[in-house]
Amino acid sequence: MNDLDVLRVFCAGDGRHGNLLGVVRDGRTCPDDTSRQALAARLGYSETVFVDDPERGVVDIRTPGTRMDFAGHPLVGVAWLLDVEELRPPAGAVWARDDGEFTWITVRPEWVRGKRTEQYASAAEVDALPAPPPGEGWLYAWAWEDESAGRVRARGFPRRPDGVIAEDEATGSAAVLLTARLNRALNITQGAGSQILTAPGPDGTVEIGGRVRFAEPSQVRFPAPA
């Protein structure tokens, strides 16, 4: 697909890691629900975004199994790629900004649904969890690395019925949820080494930011021919 970009969102400071994201810049190439869901499933990324109006920031977010009203790392990635000040997923208007190193979006934590955060006693306990841990439902496992500095170690487990994604490398929406519940700025290391920065706003919003890079060709899983 010539109009498919693959990004790594929430990279570490050295540019490594980050969660892979597929972005179809021209949503007209997949005009209907069936074709979009089929492509998202074939790509196999945790999310794929279809851009329906680049100027107004209208986007459609898909996992391999369903459509989403809101997701964090796809919106950070698309904001960086399109260089826009506003995005419009189904959940509502999302403001975006870029400070040179990080791309930021401002969102509402009530948009995050179906995820549960669970605190562990130490980062070592989080690291020792199998992927995925036993149980059902989306689990964001976290522990303090340095509570005074707001540094968190986290891992995300979708535990979806399709089982396509055993562990999510960097989960913006779960980071938003955790930030709102703790009501403080966080510096989160998730997965193999991805970095997510967050800060609560005075109006109940949360700003979330990270580095975005184009994925190297060896990291890209293009869909097989139909």
C-alpha positions as CSV (number, residue, x, y, z in Angstrom):
1,M,0.0,0.0,0.0
2,N,1.7,3.2,-1.2
3,D,-0.4,5.3,1.2
4,L,0.4,3.4,4.3
5,D,2.8,4.9,6.8
6,V,4.1,2.9,9.8
7,L,5.3,4.8,12.8
8,R,6.8,4.0,16.2
9,V,5.0,6.1,18.9
10,F,6.4,6.8,22.4
11,C,10.0,6.0,21.5
12,A,12.7,6.1,24.1
13,G,15.3,8.9,24.2
14,D,17.6,7.0,21.8
15,G,14.8,6.5,19.3
16,R,14.3,2.8,20.0
17,H,11.2,1.0,21.0
18,G,7.8,2.7,20.7
19,N,4.5,1.1,19.7
20,L,4.0,0.4,16.0
21,L,1.1,2.2,14.3
22,G,-0.3,1.9,10.8
23,V,-1.6,5.1,9.2
24,V,-3.6,5.1,6.0
25,R,-3.4,8.7,4.9
26,D,-6.2,8.5,2.3
27,G,-9.1,6.8,3.9
28,R,-10.9,6.6,0.6
29,T,-8.6,3.6,-0.3
30,C,-10.6,1.6,2.3
31,P,-14.0,3.2,2.1
32,D,-16.2,0.8,4.1
33,D,-16.2,-0.8,7.5
34,T,-15.4,-4.3,6.2
35,S,-12.4,-3.3,4.2
36,R,-10.9,-1.2,7.0
37,Q,-11.4,-3.9,9.6
38,A,-9.9,-6.5,7.3
39,L,-6.8,-4.4,6.7
40,A,-6.3,-3.7,10.4
41,A,-6.5,-7.4,11.1
42,R,-4.0,-8.2,8.3
43,L,-1.5,-5.6,9.5
44,G,-1.8,-6.9,13.0
45,Y,-0.7,-3.7,14.8
46,S,-2.4,-2.9,18.1
47,E,-4.0,0.0,16.2
48,T,-4.3,1.3,12.6
49,V,-5.7,4.7,11.7
50,F,-7.6,5.8,8.6
51,V,-7.4,9.5,7.9
52,D,-10.8,10.6,6.5
53,D,-10.1,14.4,6.4
54,P,-6.5,15.5,7.0
55,E,-7.3,19.2,7.2
56,R,-10.0,18.8,9.8
57,G,-8.2,15.9,11.5
58,V,-11.0,13.4,11.1
59,V,-9.7,9.9,11.8
60,D,-11.0,6.4,12.3
61,I,-9.1,4.1,14.7
62,R,-9.1,0.3,14.4
63,T,-7.6,-2.6,16.4
64,P,-7.3,-6.0,14.6
65,G,-10.8,-6.8,15.9
66,T,-12.8,-3.6,16.4
67,R,-13.3,0.1,15.9
68,M,-12.4,2.5,18.8
69,D,-13.7,5.9,19.7
70,F,-10.4,6.9,21.3
71,A,-6.9,5.6,21.7
72,G,-3.8,7.4,22.8
73,H,-0.8,6.3,20.8
74,P,-2.6,6.4,17.5
75,L,-3.6,10.1,18.1
76,V,-0.1,11.1,19.2
77,G,1.3,9.4,16.0
78,V,-1.2,11.0,13.6
79,A,-0.8,14.4,15.2
80,W,2.9,14.1,14.5
81,L,2.5,12.8,11.0
82,L,-0.2,15.3,9.9
83,D,1.2,18.3,11.9
84,V,-2.2,19.5,12.9
85,E,-3.5,21.3,15.9
86,E,-6.7,19.4,16.3
87,L,-7.8,15.8,15.7
88,R,-11.4,14.5,15.6
89,P,-11.8,10.8,16.6
90,P,-15.3,9.7,17.4
91,A,-14.8,10.5,21.1
92,G,-14.4,14.3,20.5
93,A,-12.0,17.1,19.7
94,V,-8.4,16.5,20.6
95,W,-5.9,19.4,20.8
96,A,-2.4,18.7,19.7
97,R,1.0,20.5,19.9
98,D,4.6,19.8,19.1
99,D,7.6,21.1,21.1
100,G,10.3,19.8,18.8
101,E,11.1,16.5,20.6
102,F,7.7,15.5,21.9
103,T,4.2,15.5,20.3
104,W,1.4,16.2,22.8
105,I,-2.4,15.7,22.8
106,T,-4.9,16.9,25.4
107,V,-7.7,14.4,26.1
108,R,-10.4,13.6,28.6
109,P,-9.8,10.5,30.9
110,E,-13.5,9.6,30.7
111,W,-13.0,8.6,27.1
112,V,-10.9,5.7,28.4
113,R,-13.1,2.6,28.8
114,G,-12.6,-1.0,29.4
115,K,-9.1,-0.7,31.0
116,R,-8.1,-1.5,34.6
117,T,-5.0,-0.3,36.3
118,E,-3.4,-2.4,39.1
119,Q,-0.5,-1.3,41.2
120,Y,2.3,-3.8,42.1
121,A,4.8,-3.5,44.9
122,S,7.9,-3.1,42.7
123,A,9.0,-2.7,39.2
124,A,10.6,-6.2,39.4
125,E,7.1,-7.7,40.0
126,V,5.8,-5.9,36.9
127,D,8.7,-7.2,34.9
128,A,8.2,-10.7,36.1
129,L,4.5,-10.9,34.9
130,P,3.9,-13.4,32.0
131,A,2.4,-12.0,28.8
132,P,-0.5,-12.0,29.3
133,P,-1.1,-12.7,33.0
134,P,-4.1,-14.9,33.9
135,G,-7.4,-13.3,34.0
136,E,-9.8,-11.3,31.7
137,G,-10.0,-7.7,30.6
138,W,-7.5,-5.0,29.7
139,L,-4.9,-4.8,32.5
140,Y,-2.4,-2.0,33.0
141,A,0.1,-3.3,35.5
142,W,2.3,-0.6,37.1
143,A,4.6,0.1,40.0
144,W,6.6,3.1,41.2
145,E,10.3,3.3,40.1
146,D,10.7,6.6,41.9
147,E,7.5,7.9,43.4
148,S,9.0,11.3,44.4
149,A,10.0,11.9,40.8
150,G,6.8,10.5,39.3
151,R,8.7,7.7,37.5
152,V,6.5,4.6,36.8
153,R,7.2,1.1,35.3
154,A,4.2,-0.3,33.5
155,R,3.2,-3.1,31.1
156,G,-0.1,-3.3,29.2
157,F,-2.0,-6.5,28.5
158,P,-5.1,-6.3,26.2
159,R,-6.3,-9.9,27.0
160,R,-8.7,-9.6,24.1
161,P,-10.6,-12.6,22.9
162,D,-8.8,-12.6,19.5
163,G,-5.5,-12.9,21.3
164,V,-3.6,-11.1,18.4
165,I,-1.8,-8.7,20.8
166,A,-0.5,-10.4,23.9
167,E,1.2,-7.3,25.2
168,D,0.9,-3.7,24.2
169,E,4.3,-1.9,23.9
170,A,3.0,1.6,24.8
171,T,-0.6,2.4,25.8
172,G,-1.5,6.1,25.8
173,S,-5.1,5.7,27.0
174,A,-4.1,3.6,30.1
175,A,-1.4,6.2,30.9
176,V,-4.1,8.9,30.7
177,L,-6.3,6.8,33.1
178,L,-3.5,6.3,35.6
179,T,-2.5,10.0,35.5
180,A,-6.1,11.1,36.2
181,R,-6.4,8.6,39.1
182,L,-3.1,9.7,40.7
183,N,-3.6,13.4,39.7
184,R,0.1,14.0,39.0
185,A,2.5,14.2,36.2
186,L,4.1,10.9,35.3
187,N,7.2,9.7,33.4
188,I,6.2,6.1,32.4
189,T,8.5,3.4,31.0
190,Q,6.4,0.7,29.4
191,G,7.1,-2.5,27.6
192,A,10.6,-3.0,26.3
193,G,11.6,0.6,26.9
194,S,9.0,3.0,25.5
195,Q,8.6,6.4,27.2
196,I,5.2,8.2,27.9
197,L,5.0,11.6,29.6
198,T,1.7,12.9,31.1
199,A,0.4,15.8,33.1
200,P,-3.1,16.5,34.5
201,G,-4.8,19.7,33.5
202,P,-6.8,22.0,35.8
203,D,-10.0,21.4,33.8
204,G,-9.9,17.6,34.3
205,T,-8.1,16.9,31.0
206,V,-4.8,15.1,30.7
207,E,-2.0,16.0,28.4
208,I,0.1,13.0,27.1
209,G,3.2,13.2,25.0
210,G,6.0,11.2,23.4
211,R,8.5,10.9,20.6
212,V,7.4,9.6,17.2
213,R,9.6,8.2,14.4
214,F,9.0,6.4,11.2
215,A,9.5,2.7,11.6
216,E,12.5,1.0,9.9
217,P,11.5,-1.2,7.0
218,S,12.5,-4.4,8.9
219,Q,9.9,-3.6,11.5
220,V,7.0,-3.2,9.1
221,R,4.5,-6.0,8.5
222,F,2.7,-5.2,5.2
223,P,-0.5,-7.0,4.5
224,A,-0.4,-10.1,2.2
225,P,-2.0,-9.7,-1.2
226,A,-5.8,-10.2,-1.1
